Amino acid sequence: MSDGDACAGGELTTSLITDLTNLNKALEGKEAGSIVELQKGAIKAGPAMRNNGGGFYNHGMFFESMTSPAKSGTPSPALAKAIDASFGSMDEMKKQFSDAAAKRFGSGWAWLGVKPDGKVGGVYILCALMSTVVLAGPFL
């Protein structure tokens, strides 16, 4: 089984369940808000909240963004223009994205993000540790 096969199936599901279980333990006896609100204060709340809450948040975002290739289509005209402005072409963005993800040491994520100001050229690739949550702007 390749790393991609492991990540595509059981390993991600097991990690998500573990993060959720440990997050619930960390929240016992505490008032809980949304996962986004919890992550805004996760560093101050301690490693259990940051690591397990961050892992749960990232897994959720990953699974929500997945779709079959047949349904994925093409990016919106605005996103395609921003990708071209930032990377030169969709193919170059895919290459840089794949390279960034492959170079991520250990467990972690590669995300394609759009800067909150929405300006052309505001598309970027971000790699982060498994539990690191980036709430700076929307992700695609």
N, C-alpha and C positions, 0 to 999 in steps of 0.2 A: 504494500500500500504506500503510495506517495504521500508527501507532506500535504499536498493539496487535497487528496482524498480524505486524509484524517481530519483536516480542518473543515472540509465541507460537510462532514457528518457528525459522528459521535463525539469527537473531541470538543467541538464548539458547544454542542448541546450539554455535555457533561460539565463543561466549564461554566456555562450559563446557570445551570441548576445549582452548582456549588456556590457561585457568587450570590445567587438569590437566597439560598439557605443561610449563608454566613452573614449576609446583609440583614436578614430578618432577625438573626441572633443579636447582631449589633444594635438593632432598633428596639429590642425587648424593653418594655417599660418607658419608652420614649414616644413623643408625638412625632409622627412621620408625615412629611409633605410629599410632593411629587418627587420623582427621582431627579429631575433637573434641579429642584430647590435643594434637595439633599446634597447634591454634588457641588453646589455653589459654596457650601460651608464644609465640605468634606475634609479639607486639609486640617482645619481647626478641630474637626470632630475626631480625628485620629485615623490610624492605618486601617482598621477594620472597615470603617465607613468609606474611606478613600479607595482602598483596593477592591473591596467587594462591590460597593456601590458603583465605582468606576467601571469595573468589569461587566456588571449587569447592564449599565447604561450603554456601553459600547456594543455588547452583544445584541441588545435590543435594536440599536440603530442599524447594525449590520443586517439583522434579519428583516427589519422593516424595509430596507433599501433593496433587498434582493428581488429579482424578477427573472423570469425565463428569458433567454436570448430572443425568442420569438416575439415576446411582448415588449422588449426594451426599446425598440425603435431607435430614433435618433434624438440627440439633444434639441432643446428648443433653439430657435434662431439666435436668441440673445446669448444662451450658454455656448453655442457653437462659435459665435463671434468672439466671446471672451476666451474660450479655449484656444482659438487660432491666434488671438492677440498675445496670450501668455506663453504658448508653446510652439506656435508656428503652424500646427496642424493637429487634427485628432490623432493621427497615427503617432506623432511625436509625443503627445500627452500620454498615450497608452504605453509607449516605450519607457518614458520617464517614470510613470506610475509603477509599472512592473519592476523597473530597476530599483526604485525606492523601496518597494515592498520586499523584494528579494534581499536587499541589504539590511533590513530591519533585524537586528540580532535578537534572538530569543522570541518570546511571545510578544505580539504587538499588532498594530494596525497601520494600514496606509489608507488615508482618506483623501478624496478630492473635495476641496472646500471652495467657497465663494466668500470673498471679503464682504462684511456687512454693508459697506457703502455701495456695493453693486457696480462699481466703476469697471469699465472695460479693462482687461488685464488683471482683474482681481481674482482670478482663479489660481489656486495653488495646490500643491501636494504636501501633505503633512504626514509624518510617521510618528507614532507614539507608542509608549509601553502599553501593555495589555490593559492596565487600570487607569491610564491617563485619559481624562475627559477634557475635551476642548470645547468650551461653551462660548467661544468668541464670535461665532457666527454659524449660519446654516451650512450644512454639509449635503452633498449630493450622493 
